[in-house]
Amino acid sequence: MVGAFEAKVRKAERYLWVYMCLCCWLFVFTAFHFMQSSSTKALLFYGILMLVFFETTILIKLWYWIMNSKISVLKAIKQIELGGAAAADAGPEKGKALHGPLAGLSRRERAVWWVVLIAGNALVCAVKGAEFSGVADPWDLAASGALTCKGCITLAADGSGSAVTEMSFVSGGTGACRGFDFYSPKSATIRFTDGRGREMPFTTSPQNGHICYDVRLPRPVMPGRRFSYTQFSECPNSATEQGGVWTYSNDVSYGYDTNDFSQTVVLPEGAEIVSANPWPVSTFTLQGKPTVRFEATRGRNDPFKYTVRYRLAEKRPAKSDSSGKPTN
């Protein structure tokens, strides 16, 4: 008879452990999102969820002890009905087994549940840590205060330019980075996308003859974490012409401890390079167009300047037949 009541206690304790594991895992999951939230609404949402999961663990413990007490009382009543007093006179050992506390799970099974609980929390930490640190996202662990800039600008015959720049930086300081400022000429049109190709919101304001882009990150970047994004630029007057020679120049600087630059300039088809400063690390042909690449490493706010001067190919007059019509 006692074994039947102890089986009910063990069943209730297993329910307790299942709910404890789920609530603890969800609490850790929510805590990660709470620490990465950037808006008040998100902080309140995840904060309330954390409170719910914490309170649920308390309530499930209360439920278990209520069930334990209920089953113990039912066992005692059943013993009285079956003459438990007479059974108790049979000896102290038997009386202890009949009237003592009900046995729950064994020590071995409780140890297994503890292992499951801790292993689940470790798994949640590993998965969310990987998501927020770059294994499953465009984020990765790296040293603080570093930036990598890989850009490619394609120049047209009229001097306009279209640029695509891949940026990757590591957040420094002691707080989460929620955005950054970017300055460009007023004539340029710029947009930003994150590592998944999603548009990043920004606001603009005039600053000393330039346009300041206040770009917001999709999620806060914690110190020591890397974030990658892509910048798309269109400028109608990237290169200027004087005396038949076109000049394209750029001057960029960033406030990171280490800034690695790789800039590729694709000249118009048939263009002839007149000079470059500094001389590019490589010159080659890309889709039939002469191309140069500049590379450099700079320190904090140390400008990277480069210039390329070129001459466009002369247009040959179209051939014509005896009637004056142009021919191929």
Sequence and secondary structure as in RCSB ss.txt:
>XXXX:A:sequence
MVGAFEAKVRKAERYLWVYMCLCCWLFVFTAFHFMQSSSTKALLFYGILMLVFFETTILIKLWYWIMNSKISVLK
AIKQIELGGAAAADAGPEKGKALHGPLAGLSRRERAVWWVVLIAGNALVCAVKGAEFSGVADPWDLAASGALTCK
GCITLAADGSGSAVTEMSFVSGGTGACRGFDFYSPKSATIRFTDGRGREMPFTTSPQNGHICYDVRLPRPVMPGR
RFSYTQFSECPNSATEQGGVWTYSNDVSYGYDTNDFSQTVVLPEGAEIVSANPWPVSTFTLQGKPTVRFEATRGR
NDPFKYTVRYRLAEKRPAKSDSSGKPTN
>XXXX:A:secstr
 HHHHHHHHHHHHHHHHHHHHHHHHHHHHHHHHHHH  SHHHHHHHHHHHHHHHHHHHHHHHHHHHHHHHHHHHH
HHHHHHTTHHHHHTT HHHHHHHHS    S HHHHHHHHHHHHHHHHHHHHHHHHHHHTSSSS  B  SSEEEEE
EEEEE TTS EEEEEEEEEE  SSS EEEEEEEEETT EEEEEETTS B  EEEEEETTEEEEEEEEEEEE TTB
EEEEEEEEEETTSEEEETTEEEEEEEE  SSSEEEEEEEEE  TT EEEEEES  SEEEEETTEEEEEEEEEE T
T  EEEEEEEE       EE TTS EE 
